């Protein structure tokens, strides 16, 4: 006799999932959403306008109020949205500004540290050049007429400044005052002094030729009855001199005895 089996189906109960990290994650998500919403609200145009511009630095030519006006005219947003790069560019475009750093201070202030240019010399006809070889154009050069004048092709600023800085000390020890340094379009160096003396150095071995000029200068000045008007140092084994008195006379390169031991 067949036995009937109980074919009742047994449904297994699903075990509950244990996720201890879910609650903190949901909490962080909610906090993030709140912060994002708050930032979105505060970054809307008109929210948290910048009210205070604090300018600091050591100034001889710049005026803090002029910098503040420049910044205010360039502000294009509030505390969070204002373009700091745009503000920095506006300040750097001002004459006499070498560098500027800008920092936000909550809730409505900008703190600015401005570095002023330090002029080393005049550059060309209408500009000044700094000790770091930055060329800038002030409104007027009237107060800087006594500075040395430098000039050179575009991109030569660093070289010309370095040349001047290397020539000042040896010139001063010989009682010479440099009035102009020129690097012309042919890359030919010229040196002019306050007493009218002109020195031609050419384009090659310039450092050696300059050192040689300073070495022979005392002998040139030992002539009691005449003074050099122009010295050409471009010769391989000497130099040429044109004298002020008597009337212009060219001396063969490094061969004339009246010059002394040159």
Backbone as JSON, one array per atom type, in Angstrom:
{
  "sequence": "XXXXXXXXXXXXXXXXXXXXXXXXXXXXXXXXXXXXXXXXXXXXXXXXXXXXXXXXXXXXXXXXXXXXXXXXXXXXXXXXXXXXXXXXXXXXXXXXXXXXXXXXXXXXXXXXXXXXXXXXXXXXXXXXXXXXXXXXXXXXXXXXXXXXXXXXXXXXXXXXXXXXXXXXXXXXXXXXXXXXXXXXXXXXXXXXXXXXXXXXXXXXXXXXXXXXXXXXXXXXXXXXXXXXXXXXXXXXXXXXXXXXXXXXXXXXXXXXXXXXXX",
  "N": [[0.87, -1.19, 0.0], [0.59, 2.15, -0.92], [2.27, 4.89, 0.52], [1.27, 8.06, 1.41], [3.02, 10.99, 1.09], [3.71, 13.91, 2.96], [3.76, 16.79, 1.27], [4.28, 19.4, 2.0], [5.39, 22.69, 1.46], [8.24, 24.3, 2.66], [8.92, 27.49, 3.56], [11.73, 29.41, 3.58], [12.89, 31.77, 5.89], [14.15, 35.01, 5.23], [17.28, 36.13, 6.29], [17.91, 38.97, 8.32], [19.66, 41.84, 7.0], [22.78, 43.08, 8.08], [23.91, 46.2, 8.39], [25.88, 48.32, 9.54], [27.1, 50.65, 8.71], [25.35, 52.12, 7.24], [23.61, 54.0, 8.45], [25.35, 56.12, 9.45], [26.32, 56.96, 6.93], [24.03, 57.88, 5.65], [23.55, 60.01, 7.35], [25.78, 61.66, 6.91], [25.34, 62.25, 4.25], [23.03, 63.78, 4.42], [24.0, 65.96, 5.88], [25.87, 66.91, 4.03], [24.16, 67.65, 1.97], [22.78, 69.72, 3.18], [24.87, 71.55, 3.61], [25.69, 72.02, 0.97], [23.38, 73.14, -0.05], [23.3, 75.44, 1.54], [25.65, 76.73, 0.69], [24.98, 77.16, -1.98], [22.91, 78.93, -1.66], [24.18, 81.12, -0.41], [25.97, 81.83, -2.34], [24.64, 83.09, -4.33], [24.07, 85.85, -6.57], [24.41, 89.0, -5.08], [24.36, 88.09, -2.48], [26.19, 88.17, 0.56], [27.93, 90.54, 0.02], [31.09, 92.07, -0.78], [32.5, 94.29, 1.4], [34.64, 95.57, 2.63], [37.88, 96.63, 1.86], [41.03, 95.94, 2.56], [44.18, 97.29, 2.45], [47.63, 96.74, 2.47], [51.16, 97.45, 2.81], [54.44, 98.76, 1.89], [54.74, 101.92, 0.77], [55.87, 104.27, -1.64], [55.14, 105.54, -3.95], [52.62, 104.53, -4.61], [49.11, 104.77, -3.73], [46.98, 103.77, -1.17], [44.18, 104.26, -1.28], [43.72, 104.59, -4.01], [44.27, 102.04, -4.95], [42.22, 100.65, -3.67], [39.98, 101.74, -4.96], [40.4, 100.79, -7.55], [40.12, 98.03, -7.12], [37.45, 97.85, -6.18], [36.08, 98.6, -8.48], [36.51, 96.39, -10.03], [35.32, 94.24, -8.83], [33.17, 91.5, -9.13], [31.29, 89.91, -7.9], [30.1, 88.2, -4.92], [31.28, 87.28, -1.62], [31.96, 84.53, -1.97], [31.88, 84.2, -4.73], [33.32, 86.11, -6.14], [35.76, 86.86, -8.58], [38.96, 86.17, -7.97], [41.28, 86.1, -9.5], [40.74, 87.97, -11.51], [40.63, 90.32, -10.01], [43.26, 90.46, -9.1], [44.65, 90.75, -11.51], [43.72, 93.27, -12.28], [44.85, 94.94, -10.31], [47.59, 94.49, -10.7], [47.91, 95.71, -13.13], [48.17, 98.35, -12.56], [50.31, 101.22, -12.59], [53.47, 101.04, -10.95], [52.9, 98.85, -9.35], [54.29, 95.89, -8.31], [53.74, 93.29, -7.33], [50.97, 91.4, -5.95], [49.05, 89.99, -3.36], [46.0, 88.38, -2.48], [43.5, 87.81, -0.09], [40.58, 86.28, 1.2], [38.53, 87.33, 3.9], [36.31, 86.34, 6.28], [33.24, 88.02, 7.1], [33.02, 89.66, 4.88], [35.3, 90.85, 3.73], [38.31, 91.78, 2.02], [41.7, 91.1, 2.19], [44.66, 92.61, 1.26], [47.98, 92.43, 0.15], [50.33, 94.46, -1.09], [53.08, 94.88, -3.23], [55.41, 97.32, -4.01], [56.97, 98.63, -6.97], [60.52, 99.0, -7.26], [62.39, 101.43, -8.58], [65.15, 101.13, -10.74], [66.41, 102.3, -12.92], [65.94, 104.5, -15.78], [64.09, 103.38, -18.62], [64.42, 103.22, -22.0], [62.54, 105.76, -23.66], [60.24, 106.49, -22.23], [59.77, 104.99, -19.93], [60.32, 103.16, -16.84], [62.63, 100.92, -15.21], [62.83, 98.17, -13.05], [64.66, 96.85, -10.18], [64.42, 94.17, -10.52], [64.24, 93.89, -13.19], [61.78, 94.5, -14.34], [59.81, 96.25, -16.58], [58.06, 99.26, -16.46], [55.54, 101.82, -16.82], [55.24, 104.85, -15.57], [53.06, 107.67, -14.81], [54.45, 110.09, -15.0], [57.87, 111.01, -15.63], [59.33, 112.92, -14.46], [60.45, 113.1, -11.89], [62.52, 111.37, -12.0], [64.63, 111.94, -13.6], [67.33, 111.96, -13.06], [68.2, 109.35, -12.99], [70.09, 106.54, -14.27], [70.04, 105.86, -17.76], [68.75, 103.16, -19.52], [68.67, 100.96, -22.33], [67.49, 98.7, -24.84], [66.9, 95.91, -27.11], [63.67, 94.24, -27.32], [63.14, 91.87, -24.79], [65.7, 91.89, -23.81], [66.01, 92.93, -21.32], [66.83, 91.8, -18.81], [69.54, 91.21, -19.3], [70.64, 93.75, -19.79], [70.2, 95.08, -17.36], [71.76, 93.44, -15.67], [74.27, 93.96, -16.75], [74.6, 96.7, -16.14], [74.56, 96.58, -13.3], [76.91, 95.18, -12.86], [78.79, 96.98, -13.74], [78.7, 99.32, -12.27], [80.1, 99.47, -9.74], [83.02, 99.21, -10.35], [83.21, 101.47, -12.0], [82.58, 103.54, -10.24], [84.72, 103.45, -8.42], [86.68, 104.59, -9.92], [85.97, 107.15, -10.18], [83.99, 107.63, -12.03], [80.78, 108.27, -13.4], [78.09, 106.5, -14.47], [75.95, 107.26, -17.12], [74.41, 106.23, -19.16], [73.49, 103.09, -20.57], [73.53, 101.16, -23.4], [72.21, 98.66, -25.45], [72.31, 98.01, -28.66], [70.38, 97.41, -31.73], [72.0, 95.74, -33.18], [73.13, 94.26, -31.29], [75.25, 95.47, -30.08], [77.23, 96.86, -27.59], [77.12, 99.9, -25.75], [78.54, 102.36, -23.68], [78.01, 105.15, -21.72], [79.15, 108.05, -20.03], [78.75, 110.48, -17.35], [80.43, 112.66, -17.78], [80.59, 112.89, -20.47], [82.13, 111.05, -21.84], [82.33, 108.33, -24.11], [82.12, 104.86, -24.51], [82.82, 102.2, -26.61], [81.96, 98.87, -26.85], [81.42, 96.74, -28.47], [80.15, 93.5, -29.49], [81.15, 91.08, -28.69], [83.04, 89.25, -26.23], [82.49, 91.04, -24.13], [82.6, 91.45, -21.33], [85.32, 91.09, -20.79], [86.42, 93.18, -22.33], [85.27, 95.39, -21.09], [86.42, 95.23, -18.53], [89.06, 95.63, -19.28], [88.94, 98.26, -20.2], [88.4, 99.69, -17.79], [90.76, 99.14, -16.56], [92.71, 100.52, -18.04], [91.84, 103.1, -17.93], [92.77, 104.98, -15.85], [95.34, 105.61, -16.88], [94.67, 106.87, -19.26], [93.53, 109.18, -18.27], [95.7, 110.4, -17.22], [96.84, 112.17, -18.9], [97.69, 115.41, -19.0], [96.97, 117.56, -20.62], [94.81, 116.87, -22.18], [91.68, 115.12, -22.65], [89.97, 111.99, -22.86], [87.48, 111.53, -25.36], [86.16, 109.53, -26.64], [86.33, 106.01, -26.48], [87.3, 103.13, -28.08], [86.89, 99.81, -27.68], [87.0, 97.54, -29.23], [89.07, 96.26, -30.48], [91.33, 93.54, -31.08], [93.8, 93.39, -29.78], [94.16, 95.72, -28.33], [93.12, 99.16, -28.2], [91.31, 102.07, -29.3], [91.51, 105.63, -29.19], [89.75, 108.64, -29.11], [90.4, 111.98, -28.72], [89.42, 114.82, -26.71], [90.79, 117.3, -26.62], [93.88, 118.04, -28.02], [92.13, 118.9, -31.17], [90.06, 116.31, -32.55], [91.77, 113.29, -32.71], [92.73, 110.22, -33.91], [94.04, 107.49, -32.25], [96.25, 104.88, -32.87], [95.37, 101.48, -32.37], [96.1, 100.75, -29.2], [98.84, 101.42, -29.39], [100.03, 103.86, -29.05], [102.5, 105.81, -27.45], [102.24, 108.14, -25.78], [100.04, 107.62, -24.11], [100.77, 106.28, -21.88], [101.4, 103.36, -19.86], [99.55, 101.17, -21.28]],
  "CA": [[0.0, 0.0, 0.0], [1.41, 3.38, -1.08], [2.2, 5.85, 1.63], [1.25, 9.46, 0.96], [3.97, 11.86, 1.8], [3.29, 15.32, 3.12], [4.6, 17.62, 0.4], [4.18, 20.82, 2.36], [6.58, 23.5, 1.17], [8.75, 25.09, 3.77], [9.48, 28.76, 3.06], [12.81, 29.88, 4.45], [12.84, 33.19, 6.23], [15.39, 35.73, 4.89], [17.99, 36.69, 7.46], [18.04, 40.43, 8.22], [21.01, 42.33, 6.64], [23.39, 43.9, 9.12], [24.68, 47.27, 7.72], [26.09, 49.38, 10.54], [27.64, 51.87, 8.09], [24.33, 52.8, 6.46], [23.08, 55.17, 9.16], [26.29, 57.26, 9.36], [26.4, 57.44, 5.55], [22.85, 58.71, 5.42], [23.72, 61.25, 8.1], [26.74, 62.5, 6.19], [24.69, 62.72, 3.02], [22.12, 64.86, 4.78], [24.81, 67.14, 6.22], [26.41, 67.43, 2.78], [23.08, 68.32, 1.23], [22.51, 71.0, 3.85], [25.99, 72.47, 3.33], [25.61, 72.4, -0.44], [22.26, 74.07, -0.2], [23.69, 76.71, 2.14], [26.61, 77.39, -0.19], [24.26, 77.62, -3.15], [22.13, 80.12, -1.27], [25.07, 82.24, -0.12], [26.74, 82.21, -3.53], [23.81, 83.78, -5.29], [24.39, 87.27, -6.72], [23.83, 89.88, -4.07], [24.57, 87.54, -1.14], [27.5, 88.43, 1.16], [28.75, 91.46, -0.77], [32.37, 92.49, -0.19], [32.32, 95.66, 1.87], [35.88, 96.15, 3.16], [39.11, 96.32, 1.13], [42.16, 96.3, 3.42], [45.41, 97.31, 1.65], [48.84, 96.94, 3.26], [52.41, 97.45, 2.05], [55.27, 99.94, 2.06], [54.52, 102.66, -0.47], [56.43, 105.58, -1.92], [54.41, 106.09, -5.1], [51.24, 104.05, -4.63], [48.17, 105.25, -2.71], [46.01, 102.71, -0.84], [42.81, 104.57, -1.73], [43.65, 104.34, -5.45], [44.19, 100.58, -5.1], [40.87, 100.26, -3.25], [39.03, 102.1, -6.03], [40.63, 99.84, -8.66], [39.54, 96.74, -6.74], [36.0, 97.96, -6.14], [35.54, 98.65, -9.84], [36.69, 95.1, -10.68], [34.57, 93.2, -8.11], [32.06, 91.02, -9.95], [30.5, 88.93, -7.16], [30.15, 88.3, -3.47], [32.41, 86.7, -0.9], [32.34, 83.25, -2.54], [31.87, 84.15, -6.2], [34.17, 87.12, -6.76], [36.9, 86.29, -9.3], [40.2, 86.68, -7.41], [42.23, 86.3, -10.6], [40.4, 89.23, -12.16], [41.04, 91.41, -9.11], [44.73, 90.52, -9.09], [45.06, 91.31, -12.8], [43.41, 94.7, -12.27], [45.83, 95.64, -9.48], [48.91, 94.38, -11.34], [47.95, 96.62, -14.27], [48.43, 99.71, -12.09], [51.72, 101.59, -12.53], [54.17, 100.93, -9.68], [52.61, 97.61, -8.64], [55.13, 94.76, -8.71], [53.04, 92.04, -7.03], [49.87, 91.55, -5.0], [48.37, 88.77, -2.9], [44.65, 88.71, -2.02], [42.92, 86.75, 0.76], [39.25, 86.55, 1.72], [38.33, 87.28, 5.35], [34.87, 86.26, 6.54], [32.31, 87.59, 6.04], [32.84, 90.64, 3.8], [36.53, 91.63, 3.62], [39.47, 91.32, 1.26], [42.99, 91.57, 2.69], [45.57, 92.68, 0.12], [49.36, 92.83, 0.4], [50.82, 94.98, -2.37], [54.51, 95.19, -3.29], [55.66, 98.41, -4.94], [58.19, 98.55, -7.78], [61.68, 99.81, -6.85], [63.03, 101.78, -9.85], [66.6, 101.1, -10.83], [66.88, 103.2, -13.98], [64.97, 104.75, -16.85], [64.18, 102.42, -19.73], [63.97, 103.85, -23.22], [62.16, 107.16, -23.6], [59.09, 106.83, -21.39], [59.51, 103.95, -18.94], [61.31, 102.86, -15.82], [62.9, 99.51, -15.06], [63.05, 97.88, -11.63], [65.83, 96.05, -9.86], [64.16, 92.81, -11.01], [64.15, 94.0, -14.65], [60.4, 94.72, -14.8], [59.61, 97.55, -17.21], [56.73, 99.82, -16.19], [55.41, 103.17, -17.35], [54.5, 105.75, -14.68], [52.43, 108.8, -15.47], [55.47, 111.11, -15.26], [59.25, 110.65, -15.32], [60.01, 114.14, -14.04], [61.2, 112.91, -10.65], [63.53, 110.33, -12.18], [65.53, 112.36, -14.67], [68.71, 111.71, -12.67], [68.55, 107.93, -13.04], [70.76, 106.04, -15.46], [69.13, 105.46, -18.83], [69.04, 101.88, -20.13], [67.85, 100.65, -23.51], [67.86, 97.46, -25.52], [65.8, 95.26, -27.83], [62.71, 93.52, -26.49], [63.66, 90.63, -24.25], [67.08, 92.04, -23.33], [66.0, 93.7, -20.08], [67.64, 91.15, -17.78], [70.95, 91.35, -19.66], [71.07, 95.14, -19.63], [70.25, 95.35, -15.92], [72.93, 92.74, -15.13], [75.46, 94.7, -17.2], [74.71, 97.91, -15.31], [74.91, 96.22, -11.93], [78.3, 94.78, -12.83], [79.68, 98.09, -14.13], [78.6, 100.47, -11.37], [81.16, 99.51, -8.71], [84.33, 99.61, -10.89], [83.15, 102.85, -12.49], [82.59, 104.45, -9.09], [86.05, 103.5, -7.83], [87.52, 105.41, -10.79], [85.39, 108.48, -10.25], [83.12, 107.73, -13.19], [79.35, 108.11, -13.16], [77.43, 106.0, -15.68], [74.71, 107.96, -17.46], [73.6, 105.46, -20.11], [73.92, 101.81, -21.1], [72.7, 100.83, -24.55], [72.43, 97.48, -26.28], [71.57, 98.4, -29.86], [69.74, 96.34, -32.48], [73.04, 94.83, -33.66], [73.68, 93.66, -30.05], [76.5, 96.19, -29.81], [77.12, 97.53, -26.3], [77.64, 101.25, -25.6], [78.56, 102.85, -22.3], [78.2, 106.6, -21.7], [79.37, 108.57, -18.69], [78.22, 111.82, -17.12], [81.35, 113.69, -18.29], [80.54, 112.89, -21.93], [82.93, 109.96, -22.4], [81.6, 107.23, -24.72], [82.93, 103.66, -24.67], [82.24, 101.2, -27.5], [82.42, 97.55, -26.41], [81.1, 95.7, -29.45], [79.19, 92.47, -29.1], [81.86, 89.88, -28.25], [83.99, 89.42, -25.11], [82.14, 92.34, -23.56], [83.1, 91.53, -19.96], [86.78, 91.29, -20.85], [86.69, 94.51, -22.85], [84.91, 96.37, -20.06], [87.46, 95.17, -17.5], [90.27, 96.25, -19.84], [88.74, 99.72, -20.19], [88.59, 100.21, -16.44], [92.17, 98.98, -16.22], [93.53, 101.54, -18.71], [91.28, 104.45, -17.77], [93.65, 105.92, -15.13], [96.41, 106.06, -17.77], [94.09, 107.83, -20.2], [93.28, 110.42, -17.55], [96.96, 110.99, -16.77], [97.24, 113.2, -19.85], [97.33, 116.69, -18.38], [96.46, 118.56, -21.57], [93.69, 116.38, -23.0], [90.8, 114.14, -22.04], [89.36, 111.14, -23.88], [86.06, 111.75, -25.69], [85.58, 108.24, -27.04], [87.26, 104.89, -26.43], [86.78, 101.97, -28.81], [87.55, 98.64, -27.11], [86.68, 96.38, -30.06], [90.27, 95.7, -31.1], [91.74, 92.27, -30.47], [95.0, 93.54, -28.95], [94.31, 97.09, -27.88], [91.94, 100.01, -28.26], [91.52, 103.35, -29.98], [91.03, 106.76, -28.39], [89.54, 109.95, -29.72], [90.59, 112.94, -27.64], [88.69, 116.09, -26.75], [91.77, 118.34, -26.9], [93.6, 118.88, -29.17], [91.05, 118.42, -32.02], [89.95, 114.85, -32.68], [92.89, 112.54, -33.27], [92.62, 108.79, -33.65], [95.28, 106.83, -31.84], [96.25, 103.48, -33.3], [94.92, 100.6, -31.29], [97.0, 100.31, -28.15], [100.24, 101.54, -29.76], [100.57, 105.21, -28.81], [103.27, 105.91, -26.22], [101.81, 109.18, -24.82], [98.97, 107.18, -23.2], [101.32, 105.6, -20.72], [101.42, 101.89, -19.94], [98.21, 100.66, -21.55]],
  "C": [[0.9, 1.22, 0.0], [1.17, 4.32, 0.08], [2.24, 7.26, 1.06], [2.16, 10.31, 1.81], [3.44, 13.29, 1.83], [4.26, 16.2, 2.34], [4.46, 19.11, 0.72], [5.5, 21.53, 2.07], [6.97, 24.32, 2.38], [9.43, 26.33, 3.2], [10.51, 29.26, 4.07], [12.67, 31.38, 4.68], [14.19, 33.85, 5.93], [15.99, 36.32, 6.15], [18.13, 38.2, 7.29], [19.49, 40.81, 7.92], [21.52, 43.25, 7.72], [24.3, 44.94, 8.46], [24.88, 48.44, 8.69], [26.57, 50.69, 9.94], [26.57, 52.71, 7.4], [23.83, 54.07, 7.14], [24.05, 56.35, 9.13], [26.38, 57.84, 7.95], [25.22, 58.33, 5.21], [22.96, 60.03, 6.14], [24.67, 62.22, 7.41], [26.13, 63.07, 4.91], [23.76, 63.89, 3.32], [22.89, 66.13, 5.14], [25.38, 67.77, 4.97], [25.37, 68.19, 1.98], [22.77, 69.67, 1.85], [23.6, 72.01, 3.54], [25.96, 72.95, 1.88], [24.49, 73.39, -0.69], [22.6, 75.44, 0.37], [24.68, 77.46, 1.26], [25.92, 77.95, -1.42], [23.47, 78.9, -2.83], [23.05, 81.33, -1.1], [25.84, 82.72, -1.36], [25.89, 82.87, -4.6], [24.22, 85.25, -5.38], [23.67, 88.12, -5.67], [24.0, 89.38, -2.66], [26.0, 87.83, -0.68], [28.38, 89.35, 0.31], [30.03, 91.84, -0.02], [32.28, 93.97, 0.15], [33.63, 96.35, 2.25], [37.07, 95.68, 2.32], [40.27, 96.84, 1.97], [43.45, 96.17, 2.61], [46.6, 97.58, 2.56], [50.06, 96.84, 2.37], [53.2, 98.71, 2.35], [55.29, 100.7, 0.74], [55.27, 103.99, -0.48], [55.62, 106.3, -3.0], [52.94, 105.7, -5.11], [50.42, 104.66, -3.5], [47.15, 104.15, -2.43], [44.6, 103.0, -1.35], [42.66, 104.35, -3.24], [43.55, 102.84, -5.73], [42.79, 100.1, -4.74], [39.85, 100.58, -4.33], [39.17, 101.14, -7.22], [39.98, 98.49, -8.35], [38.02, 96.8, -6.75], [35.39, 97.96, -7.53], [35.64, 97.3, -10.55], [35.92, 93.97, -9.99], [33.33, 92.8, -8.92], [31.21, 89.98, -9.23], [30.63, 89.15, -5.68], [31.37, 87.59, -2.9], [32.9, 85.4, -1.55], [32.56, 83.31, -4.05], [32.78, 85.16, -6.87], [35.42, 86.46, -7.37], [38.19, 86.92, -8.79], [41.26, 86.94, -8.47], [42.0, 87.62, -11.32], [40.84, 90.42, -11.32], [42.56, 91.57, -9.14], [45.25, 91.14, -10.39], [44.84, 92.82, -12.83], [44.44, 95.48, -11.46], [47.2, 95.61, -10.12], [49.03, 95.31, -12.54], [48.23, 98.06, -13.85], [49.93, 100.0, -12.15], [52.24, 101.49, -11.09], [53.84, 99.67, -8.9], [53.5, 96.5, -9.19], [54.41, 93.43, -8.49], [51.93, 92.32, -6.03], [49.35, 90.17, -4.62], [47.04, 89.19, -2.26], [44.1, 87.52, -1.23], [41.55, 87.19, 1.26], [39.26, 86.44, 3.25], [36.84, 87.37, 5.63], [34.42, 87.43, 7.41], [32.3, 88.51, 4.83], [34.1, 91.43, 3.49], [37.55, 90.94, 2.72], [40.73, 91.93, 1.88], [44.0, 91.49, 1.55], [46.95, 93.14, 0.59], [49.97, 93.2, -0.94], [52.3, 95.33, -2.26], [54.74, 96.24, -4.37], [56.96, 98.2, -5.71], [59.28, 99.45, -7.18], [62.44, 100.17, -8.13], [64.54, 101.74, -9.75], [67.11, 102.16, -11.8], [65.7, 103.56, -14.88], [65.17, 103.7, -17.93], [63.61, 103.07, -20.97], [63.59, 105.31, -22.99], [61.1, 107.47, -22.53], [58.8, 105.82, -20.3], [60.6, 103.91, -17.89], [61.52, 101.35, -15.8], [63.31, 99.25, -13.62], [64.32, 97.07, -11.44], [65.66, 94.6, -10.28], [63.9, 92.79, -12.51], [62.71, 94.03, -15.16], [60.29, 96.13, -15.36], [58.2, 98.02, -16.91], [56.74, 101.29, -16.56], [54.59, 104.03, -16.39], [53.91, 106.92, -15.46], [53.46, 109.85, -15.86], [56.85, 110.58, -14.87], [60.03, 111.84, -14.76], [60.88, 113.93, -12.81], [62.35, 111.91, -10.79], [64.53, 110.66, -13.29], [66.99, 112.05, -14.34], [69.12, 110.25, -12.71], [69.3, 107.6, -14.33], [69.71, 105.64, -16.5], [69.63, 104.15, -19.44], [68.16, 101.69, -21.36], [68.38, 99.39, -24.16], [66.67, 96.88, -26.24], [64.87, 94.53, -26.85], [63.28, 92.17, -26.06], [65.06, 90.72, -23.68], [67.15, 92.7, -21.96], [66.9, 93.11, -19.0], [69.13, 91.35, -18.06], [71.45, 92.77, -19.41], [71.17, 95.51, -18.15], [71.48, 94.69, -15.29], [74.22, 93.45, -15.53], [75.67, 95.94, -16.34], [75.17, 97.58, -13.9], [76.37, 95.79, -11.8], [79.27, 95.91, -13.1], [79.71, 99.22, -13.12], [79.77, 100.56, -10.41], [82.52, 99.88, -9.29], [84.34, 101.02, -11.46], [83.28, 103.83, -11.33], [83.98, 104.56, -8.47], [87.02, 104.34, -8.67], [86.96, 106.81, -10.99], [84.49, 108.7, -11.44], [81.67, 107.5, -12.79], [78.68, 107.69, -14.46], [76.13, 106.78, -15.91], [73.82, 107.15, -18.4], [74.29, 104.15, -20.47], [72.97, 101.45, -22.23], [73.16, 99.53, -25.19], [71.62, 97.71, -27.55], [71.04, 97.17, -30.61], [70.74, 95.33, -33.04], [73.69, 94.07, -32.52], [75.07, 94.21, -29.74], [76.31, 97.0, -28.53], [77.81, 98.89, -26.33], [77.52, 101.68, -24.14], [78.88, 104.33, -22.34], [78.27, 107.07, -20.26], [78.93, 110.02, -18.59], [79.13, 112.91, -17.66], [81.41, 113.71, -19.81], [81.33, 111.78, -22.59], [82.03, 108.83, -22.9], [82.56, 106.05, -24.91], [82.16, 102.67, -25.54], [82.83, 99.85, -27.15], [82.13, 96.44, -27.41], [80.13, 94.69, -28.9], [79.84, 91.18, -28.59], [82.82, 90.21, -27.12], [83.74, 90.73, -24.36], [82.69, 92.48, -22.14], [84.6, 91.79, -19.93], [87.12, 92.7, -21.32], [86.35, 95.59, -21.82], [85.96, 96.4, -18.96], [88.75, 95.83, -17.99], [90.13, 97.77, -19.86], [88.98, 100.29, -18.81], [90.06, 100.11, -16.01], [93.02, 100.11, -16.81], [93.03, 102.96, -18.47], [92.18, 105.38, -16.97], [94.79, 106.44, -16.0], [95.89, 107.08, -18.78], [93.9, 109.18, -19.53], [94.57, 111.07, -17.05], [97.47, 112.06, -17.73], [96.76, 114.57, -19.34], [96.64, 117.63, -19.34], [95.29, 118.06, -22.42], [92.94, 115.28, -22.25], [90.17, 113.28, -23.13], [87.89, 111.48, -24.09], [85.38, 110.43, -26.04], [86.66, 107.18, -27.02], [86.6, 103.69, -27.09], [87.58, 100.75, -28.36], [87.39, 97.39, -27.98], [87.9, 95.73, -30.71], [90.73, 94.46, -30.34], [92.9, 92.46, -29.49], [95.21, 94.98, -28.5], [93.02, 97.86, -27.96], [92.31, 101.27, -29.01], [90.88, 104.45, -29.16], [90.85, 107.98, -29.29], [89.53, 110.98, -28.59], [89.73, 114.18, -27.81], [89.61, 117.22, -27.18], [93.14, 117.7, -27.02], [92.53, 118.26, -30.06], [91.22, 116.94, -32.36], [91.11, 114.22, -33.4], [92.73, 111.08, -32.89], [93.98, 108.22, -33.31], [95.2, 105.37, -32.23], [96.02, 102.58, -32.1], [96.05, 100.16, -30.38], [98.47, 100.51, -28.45], [100.85, 102.88, -29.41], [101.25, 105.3, -27.47], [102.75, 106.97, -25.28], [100.73, 108.74, -23.86], [99.52, 106.58, -21.92], [101.3, 104.11, -20.93], [100.02, 101.36, -20.07], [98.28, 99.32, -22.28]]
}
